[in-house]
Amino acid sequence: MPIPSSAIAPSMYIVLTSHGFLANGYHWLILTTYMDGTCIAFHATQDPGWCYQQKEWQMITSMTLVVAILISKAHLSTSIDQILQDIPMETPAAEVSVTFSCCIWVKEAACHLVTGHLMTCNDVNTLEGEVIAAANQHADSIMIGGTGAVYRSRACGTAE
């Protein structure tokens, strides 16, 4: 079921959806929402190889949304795109033993957004754990028609 629109604030989120089943059972993306209801998704997708994509995506009516974690205030999609579009579609050297996935890309995206001053986060690995824990808490409910959940990150400062 869709999440209530009252749960959505114009902000930037890390979103996990139940389709794709790519990383930890979820597809990962960065999403920014605006006052007019527009939502822009930024993610790594397979088409057929890994590639970057920016597109409109309706979070409120999504039947696949498991969890959205608020990580920052909303920013212009062009500013976000400039930061994210050149992230390599490969596993970073620090995580060489892990196969590239949309989760790896979102973690790299979070690091780039911090460097670009669009969000604050002291530890991306803590953020990853927070997102996975929230998604796992709601996954079973989603599979039987439940509603996705929206949380504010404890790992990220959202005053950016």
C-alpha positions in Angstrom: 0.0 0.0 0.0 1.1 3.6 -0.6 2.5 5.6 2.4 0.4 8.5 3.5 1.4 11.8 1.9 1.4 13.4 5.3 4.5 11.4 6.1 6.5 13.0 3.3 8.3 16.3 3.8 10.3 18.1 1.0 13.6 16.5 1.8 16.3 14.1 0.5 15.9 10.4 1.4 17.6 7.1 1.0 14.8 4.8 -0.2 14.6 1.0 -0.3 12.1 -0.7 -2.5 11.1 -4.4 -2.5 11.6 -4.9 -6.2 14.9 -5.7 -7.8 16.2 -7.8 -4.8 19.7 -6.7 -5.6 21.4 -5.7 -2.3 20.2 -7.1 1.0 16.9 -7.9 -0.7 16.2 -4.3 -1.7 16.8 -1.8 -4.4 18.5 1.3 -3.1 18.1 4.9 -4.3 18.5 8.5 -3.4 15.3 10.5 -3.7 14.5 14.2 -3.3 10.9 15.5 -2.8 9.6 18.9 -3.4 6.6 21.0 -2.1 4.7 20.5 -5.4 4.8 16.7 -4.9 7.5 16.1 -7.5 9.9 13.3 -6.5 13.2 12.8 -8.4 15.1 9.5 -7.9 18.8 9.0 -8.4 20.1 5.5 -8.6 22.3 2.8 -10.1 20.3 0.5 -12.3 21.0 -2.5 -14.6 20.2 -1.7 -18.2 21.7 -4.4 -18.9 25.0 -3.3 -17.3 25.1 -0.9 -14.3 24.4 2.7 -15.2 23.3 5.9 -13.5 19.8 7.1 -13.8 17.8 10.2 -12.7 14.0 10.0 -13.1 10.7 11.1 -11.7 9.4 8.5 -9.2 6.2 8.7 -7.2 7.0 7.8 -3.6 3.5 8.4 -2.3 1.8 6.0 -4.7 4.6 3.4 -4.8 3.5 -0.1 -4.0 7.1 -1.3 -3.6 8.5 1.3 -1.2 9.7 -0.4 2.0 11.3 2.5 3.8 12.4 6.1 3.3 15.0 7.5 5.6 15.2 11.3 5.6 18.9 12.3 5.3 18.8 16.0 4.4 16.6 18.9 3.4 15.6 19.1 -0.3 18.1 20.3 -2.8 17.8 21.2 -6.5 17.8 18.0 -8.6 20.4 19.6 -10.8 22.8 20.1 -7.9 22.3 16.5 -6.8 22.7 15.2 -10.3 26.0 17.2 -10.8 27.4 15.4 -7.7 26.1 11.9 -8.4 26.3 11.5 -12.2 30.0 10.7 -12.3 30.2 8.1 -9.5 31.8 5.0 -11.0 29.7 1.9 -11.4 32.3 -0.2 -9.5 33.1 -1.3 -6.0 35.4 1.2 -4.3 38.9 -0.1 -3.4 38.0 0.0 0.4 35.3 -2.6 -0.2 37.1 -4.7 -2.8 35.7 -8.0 -1.5 32.1 -6.8 -2.1 30.3 -7.1 -5.5 29.0 -3.8 -6.9 25.3 -3.2 -6.2 22.9 -0.3 -5.9 23.6 -0.4 -2.2 27.3 0.2 -2.8 26.4 3.0 -5.2 24.1 4.7 -2.6 26.9 4.5 0.0 29.2 6.2 -2.4 26.5 8.7 -3.3 26.1 9.6 0.4 29.9 10.2 0.7 29.8 12.5 -2.4 26.8 14.4 -1.0 28.6 14.9 2.2 31.7 16.2 0.3 29.4 18.4 -1.8 27.9 19.9 1.4 24.4 18.6 0.5 24.1 16.5 3.7 26.0 15.7 6.8 26.8 12.2 8.0 29.6 11.1 10.4 29.6 7.4 9.4 28.1 6.0 6.2 28.4 2.5 7.5 26.2 3.4 10.5 23.8 5.0 8.1 23.7 1.8 6.0 23.0 -0.3 9.1 20.2 2.1 10.2 18.6 1.9 6.7 18.8 -1.9 6.6 17.4 -2.3 10.1 14.4 -0.1 9.3 13.7 -1.9 6.0 14.0 -5.3 7.7 11.5 -4.2 10.3 8.9 -3.4 7.5 9.7 -5.9 4.8 7.2 -8.6 5.9 4.4 -6.1 6.2 5.1 -4.8 2.7 4.9 -8.4 1.3 1.3 -8.7 2.6 0.2 -5.3 1.4 1.3 -3.1 4.3 2.4 0.5 4.1 6.0 1.7 3.7 7.6 3.7 6.6 9.3 7.1 6.7 12.0 7.8 9.3 14.4 10.6 10.1 18.0 9.4 10.1 19.9 9.4 13.4 23.2 9.0 11.6 22.8 12.1 9.4 22.3 15.7 10.4 19.2 16.9 8.6 19.7 20.7 9.0 21.7 21.0 5.8 
